[in-house]
Amino acid sequence: MRRFEEADGAWIEAYLKKQLSAPKTFPLSESDHRKLVTLTVKTQESKEVEVSVPAKEEQEPAPTSEKDDVRESIRVQAMLSRIGERMKLKIWLPKSDRQRVLAVWKPETDSLLTTLPLYYDNITLKTIENIDVLWIKGRSIVRAFEVEHTTSIYSGILRMADLMALQPNLDISAHIVAPAERREKVLQEISRPVFALLEKGPLKESCTFISYEAVTELSAEKRLEYMNDKVLDEYQERAGDLD
């Protein structure tokens, strides 16, 4: 403990008295609220373990080249949304990306969801709602996409791995979408040992790579209204394809 200087002590005393006589509210931010909530999951041994669910990253100011990458990733999110809508599927976009994607994609139907029609625990829902694009039919996720620009491929892979770890019985097709030149890097990361030991099985068995170029090609297909999501199987690449 150190004694305040008289002037400093007097200032603090005056400020506290002012706050007492004319209180000012300092509301908690969304980030503050998240820090106050303890999230836990149960392990196979029925132990409770504390976990955290990182929020969807807000885009920060970046150099011109990185801004170009971000704009491209938003364009790809918009294309995936448009493709899903044409296949008569419902679309989910993270709240942090929604306005930027809607500046490119103008829904022609009521396909864009404002709430997720899914029944999972709170931790799973927090993970799901941050995935870049979801195609949903009824109350089921048909396809999940993480769209990565050239400066980062890790956050999307980690989010998919989190989802598979939380819901090992969840049967969905997950995809990391990135520029073609990032193909080898993405498939190598999906095959890392830490992702091979999931209860559901290796991540590479349920998560594949789709290039930006493949999405662009599919978006130009004139018969999408007569197709279903299985057409993506022709465009995806698996980690085993590296061999």
C-alpha positions in Angstrom: 0.0 0.0 0.0 1.2 3.5 -0.9 -0.2 6.8 0.3 -1.7 8.9 -2.5 -0.4 12.4 -3.1 -2.8 14.9 -1.5 -3.9 16.2 -4.9 -4.6 12.8 -6.3 -6.5 11.7 -3.2 -8.6 14.8 -3.3 -9.4 14.2 -7.0 -10.5 10.6 -6.4 -12.6 11.6 -3.4 -14.3 14.3 -5.4 -15.0 11.9 -8.3 -16.5 9.3 -6.0 -18.8 11.9 -4.3 -19.9 13.0 -7.8 -20.7 9.5 -8.8 -22.6 9.0 -5.6 -24.8 12.1 -6.1 -25.2 11.8 -9.8 -24.6 8.1 -10.8 -23.5 7.4 -14.3 -24.2 3.9 -15.7 -21.4 2.1 -17.5 -23.1 -0.8 -19.4 -21.3 -4.0 -20.0 -20.4 -4.7 -23.6 -21.3 -8.0 -25.4 -17.6 -9.0 -24.9 -17.9 -8.3 -21.1 -21.1 -10.4 -20.8 -19.3 -13.3 -22.5 -16.5 -13.1 -20.0 -18.9 -13.4 -17.1 -20.5 -16.6 -18.4 -18.7 -19.9 -17.6 -19.2 -22.5 -20.4 -18.6 -26.1 -19.6 -18.9 -29.4 -21.4 -19.0 -32.9 -20.1 -16.2 -35.4 -21.1 -16.8 -39.1 -21.8 -15.8 -39.6 -18.1 -18.7 -37.3 -17.1 -16.3 -34.6 -15.9 -17.1 -31.0 -16.5 -14.5 -29.0 -18.3 -14.5 -25.2 -18.8 -14.3 -24.1 -22.4 -14.4 -20.9 -24.4 -16.1 -20.2 -27.8 -14.2 -17.5 -29.6 -16.5 -14.9 -31.3 -16.5 -14.3 -35.0 -13.6 -12.0 -35.6 -14.5 -8.4 -36.6 -12.5 -7.3 -39.7 -9.9 -4.8 -38.7 -8.3 -2.1 -40.9 -5.7 -3.9 -43.1 -3.3 -3.1 -45.9 -4.7 -2.7 -49.4 -3.8 -6.2 -50.5 -5.5 -7.8 -47.4 -8.5 -5.7 -48.0 -8.7 -7.1 -51.5 -8.6 -10.6 -49.9 -11.4 -9.8 -47.5 -13.6 -8.3 -50.2 -13.0 -11.5 -52.2 -14.0 -13.7 -49.3 -17.2 -11.7 -48.8 -18.0 -12.1 -52.5 -17.6 -15.9 -52.1 -19.9 -15.9 -49.1 -22.4 -14.1 -51.2 -22.1 -16.7 -54.1 -22.5 -19.6 -51.7 -25.6 -17.9 -50.2 -27.0 -17.3 -53.7 -26.3 -21.0 -54.7 -28.1 -22.3 -51.6 -31.1 -20.0 -52.2 -31.4 -21.2 -55.8 -31.5 -24.8 -54.4 -34.4 -23.7 -52.2 -32.4 -24.0 -49.0 -32.4 -21.6 -46.0 -29.2 -19.5 -45.5 -27.5 -18.5 -42.2 -24.8 -15.8 -42.1 -23.0 -14.6 -38.9 -24.3 -11.3 -37.6 -20.8 -9.8 -38.0 -20.7 -10.5 -41.7 -24.4 -10.2 -42.7 -24.5 -6.6 -43.8 -21.3 -6.8 -45.9 -22.6 -10.0 -47.6 -26.0 -8.5 -48.2 -24.3 -5.6 -50.0 -23.3 -8.2 -52.6 -26.1 -10.8 -52.4 -29.7 -9.6 -52.7 -32.0 -12.4 -51.6 -34.9 -13.0 -53.9 -36.9 -15.0 -51.4 -37.2 -15.2 -47.6 -34.2 -17.6 -47.5 -32.0 -15.7 -45.1 -32.6 -16.8 -41.5 -32.5 -14.3 -38.6 -32.5 -17.1 -36.0 -31.2 -20.6 -36.1 -34.0 -23.3 -36.0 -31.7 -25.7 -34.3 -32.0 -27.4 -30.9 -28.5 -27.8 -29.4 -26.9 -26.7 -26.2 -25.8 -23.1 -25.8 -22.1 -23.8 -26.5 -22.8 -25.7 -29.7 -25.2 -22.9 -30.9 -22.5 -20.2 -30.2 -20.1 -22.2 -32.3 -22.6 -22.8 -35.2 -23.8 -19.2 -35.4 -20.2 -18.1 -36.2 -19.8 -20.3 -39.2 -19.5 -18.3 -42.4 -22.3 -19.8 -44.4 -24.8 -22.5 -43.5 -27.3 -24.2 -45.8 -30.3 -25.4 -43.7 -33.3 -27.5 -44.6 -36.0 -27.7 -42.0 -34.2 -28.1 -38.7 -31.0 -29.7 -40.1 -27.7 -28.3 -41.3 -27.2 -29.5 -44.9 -23.7 -27.9 -45.5 -21.4 -25.7 -43.5 -18.8 -23.5 -45.1 -15.9 -21.6 -43.7 -14.6 -19.1 -46.3 -10.9 -18.1 -45.8 -9.0 -15.4 -47.4 -5.3 -15.9 -48.1 -4.0 -14.5 -44.8 -5.8 -17.0 -42.6 -7.0 -20.6 -42.8 -6.9 -21.6 -39.2 -9.9 -20.0 -37.6 -12.4 -21.8 -39.9 -10.7 -25.2 -39.5 -10.7 -24.8 -35.7 -14.4 -23.8 -35.7 -15.3 -26.9 -37.7 -13.2 -29.1 -35.3 -14.9 -27.5 -32.3 -18.3 -28.4 -33.8 -17.3 -32.0 -34.5 -15.9 -32.3 -31.0 -19.0 -30.9 -29.4 -21.5 -32.9 -31.5 -19.7 -36.2 -32.6 -23.1 -37.6 -33.8 -23.8 -34.6 -36.0 -23.9 -35.7 -39.6 -23.1 -32.7 -41.8 -20.8 -32.0 -44.7 -18.3 -29.3 -43.7 -16.1 -27.4 -46.2 -13.2 -25.0 -46.0 -13.4 -22.6 -49.0 -10.2 -20.9 -50.0 -8.2 -19.8 -53.1 -6.9 -22.7 -55.2 -3.3 -21.9 -54.4 -4.1 -22.6 -50.7 -5.4 -26.1 -51.4 -2.4 -28.0 -50.2 -2.0 -25.9 -47.1 -5.7 -26.4 -46.1 -5.7 -30.1 -46.7 -2.5 -30.5 -44.7 -3.9 -28.6 -41.8 -7.1 -30.6 -41.8 -4.9 -33.8 -41.5 -3.0 -32.6 -38.5 -2.8 -35.2 -35.6 -4.8 -33.0 -33.2 -7.8 -33.2 -35.6 -7.3 -37.0 -36.2 -8.3 -37.9 -32.6 -11.8 -36.5 -32.5 -14.4 -38.8 -31.1 -16.4 -38.5 -34.4 -13.3 -39.6 -36.3 -10.6 -37.7 -38.2 -11.7 -34.2 -39.3 -10.5 -35.0 -42.8 -13.3 -37.5 -43.2 -16.1 -34.9 -42.6 -14.4 -31.7 -43.8 -13.2 -31.0 -47.3 -11.7 -28.3 -49.5 -13.5 -26.3 -52.1 -11.7 -23.6 -54.1 -13.0 -20.1 -54.8 -12.8 -21.0 -58.5 -15.1 -24.1 -58.0 -17.7 -21.9 -56.3 -17.5 -19.4 -59.1 -18.0 -22.2 -61.6 -21.0 -23.7 -59.8 -22.6 -20.3 -59.3 -22.7 -19.9 -63.1 -24.7 -23.1 -63.5 -28.1 -22.3 -65.0 -29.9 -25.4 -63.7 -29.2 -24.9 -60.0 -33.0 -24.7 -59.2 -33.2 -28.4 -60.3 -30.2 -29.6 -58.4 -29.6 -30.4 -54.7 -26.5 -30.0 -52.5 -25.1 -33.3 -53.6 -23.7 -31.5 -56.6 -21.0 -30.1 -54.3 -19.5 -33.6 -54.1 -18.1 -33.0 -57.7 -16.3 -29.9 -56.6 -14.9 -30.9 -53.2 -11.4 -32.3 -52.6 -10.4 -34.5 -49.6 -7.1 -34.7 -47.7 -6.4 -38.1 -49.3 -6.2 -36.4 -52.6 -2.8 -35.0 -51.7 -1.3 -38.5 -52.1 
